[in-house]
Amino acid sequence: MIEDAGGGAAAQESPEEVGDGDRLSLGVAARLSRYLQVLTQARKMGKGTISSQELSDYTHINSTQIRRDLSGFGKFGKRGVGYNVDSLVREIRKILRTAGQHNIALFGAGNLGQAIASSDIFADHGFRIVAMFDVDPAVIGRTVGGLEVRPFEELERIVSEESVVVGVLAVPADNAQEVADRLVATGVKIIFNYSEQLLQVPPEVTVHTSSPAVDLLYALYFYLT
């Protein structure tokens, strides 16, 4: 199991430290993901170019480190001009192997689940929520964010039919492990966990637990120190 609590700047290392074969180190992958997040928002704002200093201002990663990271994979920017936003988005997605579309199943149609389904937070990065599940008869059959809320019993069939690669858990902590177990049984290898439950999954499954409280504690630590 890989459990990532999220948040925080990764340790500084060069892009040459890519682990086995072409696999990126965790630090490089984390920083590239942060650059991609900023670039995606910059594109939505209509920016055509962006400098390493601007990326630094938004990510709080040293601009020298940013240039080192990006130059390790090719020549993307021009001195005095900066990086072409569209081009750099495409290149980083290739490096992170996230080019194309990846299907998501969302579990939980409560307030958090509805907010996720109605947001473009995943769509901006090539992820498409193709199914939404809940156990509450009062919400099953409703349409949220363009999706019909499905009963939990249909999990295996829909995950298989829709080639789901990521499960997003916006369910109460008491229900999270059951959802994770059934996702793992269908072959899903990536779980994004918004609950506070510590999930037990096989070693080959990656779990990312997103906790606003943990992110806030991290930010507060650096503010106080």
N, C-alpha and C positions, 0 to 999 in steps of 0.2 A: 504493500500500500504506500502511496505517496500522499502525504497529507500536507497541504500548504495553507497556512492560516492567513496568507495574503498580507498586503501592506508592506511598506518599508523599502528603502533603497537597497539594492543588492550590493555585495562586495565588489570593489573595483578590480577588474581584471581585463586582460586584452582579449579580443575576439578570437585569437589563435587558440585560446583554451576552450576547445570545443568538445572535450571528452572523447568518447570512442567514435572513430570514423568521422562522419560529418555531423554528429550530434552536438548541438550547442551546449555550452555550460549553462547552468541555471542563472548565473549572473547576467550573461550576455542575453539570453532569451528574455529575462525579466526586463532588462533595459530596452531591448528592441520593442517589446510589447508596449512599454510606456511611450516610446517615440511614436509608435503607430497610433496610439490613442490620441496624442496631441495632434498628429498630422491629420487624422480623420476629422477632428473637430475644426482644425484650421481650414480644411477643404470645404466643410459645410459653411464656414464663415466667408468663403469666397477668396481665400488667400491662394495665390498661385505659387509663391515661393516662401521659404522660411529659412532663417539662418540657424547655425548651431547655437548661437547665443540665445535666440528666441526659444529654441527647444530646451536649452538649459534653464531659462527663466520659468518655463512651465513644468519641467520635470524635476528641477533642483539637482540635476546631474551635471557635473562639470563639463563645460563645452569642449575641452580637450578630450575628455573621455568619449563624448558623443562623436567627435570627428574620428577618433581612433576606432570606435566600434564600427562606424559606417565604412571607413576606408578599408577595413579588413575584408570587406565583401565586394569592393569595387569602387569606381570613381563616380560618385553620385552628384556632387555639388560643384559649383563654380565659385572661385575666389571673388569676393566682392558682390556676388549675386545671391548665393545661398543654394538651397536645395529646391528642386521642382517638387511641389507637394504631391501631385498625382503620380509622378514617376517614382518617388520614394515610397509612397504607400504600396504601389505594385511590387517594388523590389523587396521591401521588408516582409510583405505577405508571402512572397516566394521563399525567402530565407526561413521564415517561421513555418513554412509548408501549410499555410492557411488559405492559399489561393483557391478560388472556387467556392462552392456552397456546402455547408455542413448543417445537417438537420438536428434540431433540438426537440426533446419532449419536456414539457413543463408540468410539474406536479404541485397542485395547490391553486385554487381559484379564489382565495381570500384576497385581502387588500394588497398584499405584496405580490401575489401571483398576477392579479389584475394589472398592477402597475408595470410589471415586467412584460406581460403580454401586449400591453398598449404602448410600450416604449420601442424606440428604434435602437436601443443600446446594443443588441446583438446583431441586428440587420446591418448596421454600419460596418461590421467586420466580417460579413459573409456568412453569418449564422442565421438560420431560418427556423422559427418555432413552428413546427408542423402539427403538434398535438398538445392539448392541455387536459389534465386529468384532475378529478376530485372524487371524494367519497360521499359528499353531501347531496342527497337527492334534490335539495332546493336549488342547487346551482347547476347540476348536470343537465345538459341540453341547452343551457344559455350560451349566447355568443359573447365572447370577450376578446377584444383586439382582433376581431375577424376570425376567431377560432371558436368552434363548438366545444364546450366542456364535455369531455368524455368520462364515462365511468371507469374506475380503477381496474375493473375486471378485464377491460380491453387492452391493458398495457402490452402484453406480449404480442398480440396480433398487430397492433398499430406500430409498435417499435420496429417490428420486422418488416412490415409493408412499407414504412416510410424511411427505412434505412437510417434510423436515429443513431447518432454517434455520441451525443451528450445528453445527460439527464440533469435537469435543473430542479432542485428541491426547495420549494417555498411552502413547506408543510410544518406542522407542529413537531417539536423534537421527538415526541413519543412515537410518531409515525415514520420518522425519517429512515430508520434502519430497515424497516419492512420494504419501503420503496427501493432503497439501495439494493437490498438482497434480490429483489425481482428484476431490477435493471441489470445487475451483474449476471443473473441467470440467462438473460437474453443476449448477453455478449457486449453490452455497453461498457466501455473502458474509461469514460470520463464522467465524473459526477461533480456538479457545482452545487454546493450545499449552503443554503441560506439559513438553515436551522442551527441551533446550538448543540445538536447531538454530535458526539464523536462517533464516526462511522467505522465499522469493522468491515473491511473489504479485502479481497485477495491482493497479493503484491503487484500484480500487473494492472490494477485499476488505480487511476489517479483521482484523488478527491481534493477539491479546492473548497475550503470553508471560508465564506465571506462573513465577517463580523464587523459591523460598524463600531462596536465597542472596542474591539482589538485595534482597529485602525486609528480610533481616537486616542487610545492609550499610547500608541506608537508616536503619533504626532505630538501629544502632550509631553512625552518624554524628551523629545528634541527641543520643544519650546522651553521646558524648564531647565534644560542643561546647556 
